[in-house]
Amino acid sequence: MPRPEKVAAVEDLRERLSRARAVVLLDYRGLTGPDMTALRRFTRKQGVELRVVKNTLTRMAAQETRVEGLVAALVGTNALLLGEGDPAVPFRVARECVRRYPQIKVKAGVFDGVSVSAGEADWYATLPTREELLGRLAGALAGPIRGLAVTLSGVIRQLAVALTEVGKKKEVEG
């Protein structure tokens, strides 16, 4: 019979995994205590939750949610990066963690319900943010409108110049 605290831990992890749009599994072996504290602070500032998890409890919680792709990689020491907002953010944070602490390894991930290998995780880290995509879309939509406005203002300017010249000519003639 499972202990109540473990049942509660699995339930809590299941809830967090089901809310997360992206999950990255990290091997943090070799990090010191102060490094881990600094890493937690960094991830929290980025809006991503870092959880050190037991493999058995994570396996149980993952099998009941849409992050089953992590189960095969649950070997050794593991930490989860959980992101509820932009799904690319945990991958960017993982990339930065690996850059800061070379002993950290990305093992696997889940991007909006799709399993991701360690190699693909680096590619997902390069995806633009939602704000960048919206900015590109706004620029793409504004480009033709701006071109039309410039063209129309040029036509109006030419008409104004022509009318001014006709007015000057009429004044000269009399």
Number of C-alpha atoms within 10 A of each C-alpha: 3 6 7 9 9 11 14 11 16 20 16 12 20 23 14 17 23 17 15 24 23 28 30 26 29 26 21 22 13 13 15 10 9 9 13 15 11 12 17 17 14 17 20 12 10 14 16 25 21 23 15 15 16 16 17 13 16 22 20 17 25 20 14 14 16 20 25 19 18 23 17 10 17 21 12 10 15 21 21 24 23 27 27 19 15 16 22 23 26 32 30 19 20 24 21 15 20 16 11 12 16 12 13 18 18 22 21 24 30 24 20 17 17 13 19 22 17 15 11 13 25 16 14 19 19 13 15 13 14 13 10 11 12 12 12 12 12 11 12 11 11 12 12 11 11 12 11 12 12 12 12 12 12 12 12 12 12 12 12 12 12 12 12 12 12 12 12 12 11 10 9 8 7 6
